[in-house]
Amino acid sequence: MKHTAAPARRLLAVALLAASPALLGAEEPKKAEMSPLPTAPAAPAGSGAAALEKLKALAGDWAEAEPKMGPKGAVAVTYRVTGAGSAVVSTIGPGTPYEMVSVYHRDGTDLVMTHYCAAQNQPRMRVKSVTGNVIALDYDGGTNVDPAKDVHIHGVRIELLGPDEIRETWIGWKGGKQEEPPMVFHLKRKTT
């Protein structure tokens, strides 16, 4: 996708606040023992659950093999697992003014994603296919976006080239049709 500014995606903020019973003048309750979180049953290959597991394995920092967004060796994308393993957050351009966030999670047997874009819209994607090591997601609605006219991300392909190498292809639309060429990030995991 062509942009005058470097591409960026994703912003997610969650805040939780709890009051201590001691601060409220109540007696501190006995702490119950925490039971381990339930483990989801194994899913058939090609399902949303299997795709989410592949994305979880990407947790860490990634640099571009052919830099487009920043200096060579700089972190271009981060992946992290959140929500007790129920979601994966991917951040492009972390800590930069064009930072963007995508959140991947299951919806029944599907894998879905919301992309918080620098274009000030939030397209949603749904898995189209999981073939071999390629996870393909396509546009499935969104907020602050009219797909017939607005610039937005309309599809994402994540190709797992190896445990420490991936290729992300971001397909942008403008005026109701695909912009050429898609934005491709060839990424390698940072080990130090």
GIGIJO-V28492 format. One record per helix or strand. SS is the DSSP state (H for helix, E for strand). FROM is the first residue (numbers start at 0). LEN is the number of residues. If there is no record, write none. Layout:
BEGIN
<<SS:FROM:LEN> <SS:FROM:LEN>>
END
This chain:
BEGIN
<<E:8:1> <H:47:9> <E:59:5> <E:74:8> <E:86:6> <E:99:8> <E:109:8> <E:121:10> <E:133:10> <E:151:11> <E:164:10> <E:176:2> <E:182:7>>
END
